[in-house]
Amino acid sequence: MVEISLNNPAGLATPYGPYTQVTRVKNHRELVFIAGQLSVDPNVRLCRKQPLGIQGREKMKAIWNDTEIANSDDTVVVEGNHYFPLSSVNSDYLRESDTHSICPWKGQASYYDIAVGDEVNKDAAWYYSDPKPAAVEISGRVAFWQGIEISER
């Protein structure tokens, strides 16, 4: 990632595209300029454009608090994350979150909290309900992070 400080507003290009700039300001908040428009959304998560996803062949599972949240032999791997088909995720553990983030090449992500018993893992799963054309292969799929263990079955 190329960072442009307020002391160096040279308009350098970034890995996010020719019209995108990333600026780190004094409070370490990143401001993202996408097609010349400033995004000041505090939930913006920066990501780098990657080649199309790789179809996973091995059976994968997602575990949290000793509970299987998802399992599938049809995951798509993008940026090192396994995207599980929504149909392979146990919806009993998903709770809609109000959190959203933006990826310049995938689009707007929405989040689920994972709830197992009395424990809640906030924003531990994300999905793209309407991904951009470059990320169409993750449509209808969910990925996990924040302590959710992804491993082969």
Buried (B, 14 or more C-beta within 10 A) or exposed (E): EEEBEEEEEEEEEBEBBEEBBBBBEEEEEBBBBBEEEEBEEEBBEBBEBBEEBEEBEEEBBBBBBEBEBBBBEBBBBBEEBBBBBBEBBBEEBBBEBEBBBBBBBBBBBBBBBBBBEEEEBEBBBBBBEEBEEBBBBBBBBBBBEEEBEBEEE
